[in-house]
Amino acid sequence: MTKQDYYKILNIDKDASKSDIKKAYRKLALKYHPDKNKDAGAEEKFKEISEAYAVLYDDEKRKMYDTYGHAGIDQRYSSEDIFRGADFSDIFKGMGFDFNFGFDDIFEQFFGGRRGGYSSRSRVRRGHDLRFDMEISLENAFNGVETEIRVPRNEVCDECSGTGARKGTNPKKCPQCNGTGQMRVSQRTAFGMFSQVGTCQRCHGEGNIIEKPCPVCKGRGTVQKTRTIDLKIPAGVDDGSQLRLTGQGEQIGNGGHNGDLYIVLHVKRHKKFQRRGDDMYQKIDISFPKAALGSKVDVETLSGYEKLKIPDGTQSGEIFKISGKGMPRLHGRGRGDMYVEIHVKTPNRLSRKARKALEELDKELD
């Protein structure tokens, strides 16, 4: 199903401030909160507005959404990452719900305790995705290129193998949450007894406590390293194209999955060619006699020179096409075309002989 625009979901303008976004979400959350609205579809609507708020209230996610739409969010963030860091702390104050936790707790209460098909208790942890911006030439975009990039990222600590504990010791089960990483709190509200599942404050949701941290990673289980990664850029990429390298993002210990690495390409402006989609455009100068009499000229393309026939009587500003000499089509076969705009040059200085010839021509044309 096609997702609806986040701004439309919250009924706000695209230039809405963070305060406007929070007010809009609060209003809709009060209307569709499952504890208050028992109508069919209310819970789904609550999930929808919560996702829109989580994206638009976060500056980085909002910028990605404004630039690439839902595709940018879906490619870069997992369903869990969308909500990570979202500020729900004071949204529900004064509404009878008294949420004082983060979205993890809201997710547990209203999303069935499931994220991407895994319960929060048994879900597989995942490292953060990374973004790497890279500038390439138009020639490299045309031909494709194989290169190497150096990316700083968190990797599993070799000393403790990602456990975070000093060698020879192991993390211990958290006695406060009994290893679940969660604490359930029940409260009586205006709508009856209400249970909330919050992150355990002692183990911070890990379920384990490290009594003797690893001296290398200080108990984190990961250390930062700069890794050299092979990169193959396909022919035909455009400015803003993204390449996804699965598993090349940040690593996480204790059997977690690596995040992904997203390469965002920026194609440098060319001094001669202008790109529009898969087609290329350029301007060339020819003399008045060549335009009047017709001729054949050598035209530069990204794959070499091509002969272009200029018919007699060509006017300045006319455009001719050389088929198949544009950019390779990234998601299809063949290439775009090269369009050549003619500019008829007027000489600044003339010899006596040339001036006399033009005067005779002017008389003839009159």
ABEGO torsion letter per residue (X at the ends): XBBBBAAAAAGBBAABBAAAAAAAAAAAAAAABAAABABBGAAAAAAAAAAAAAAAABAAAAAAAAAAEAAAAAAABBAAAAABGBBAAAAABGAGAGBABBAAAAAAAAAGGBBGGBBAAABBBBBBBBBBBBBBBAAAAAAEBBBBBBBBBBBBBAAAGGAGBBBGBBBBBBAAAGGAGBBBBBBBBAAEBBBBBBBBAAAGGAGBBBABBBAAAGGAGBBBBBBBBBBBBBBGBBBGBBBBBBGABBBBBGGBBBBBBBBBBBBBBBAABBBBEABBBBBBBBBAAAAAAEBBBBBBBAAEBBBBBBBBGBBBGBBBBBBGABBBBAABBEBBBBBBBBBBBBBABBBAAAAAAAAAAAAAAX
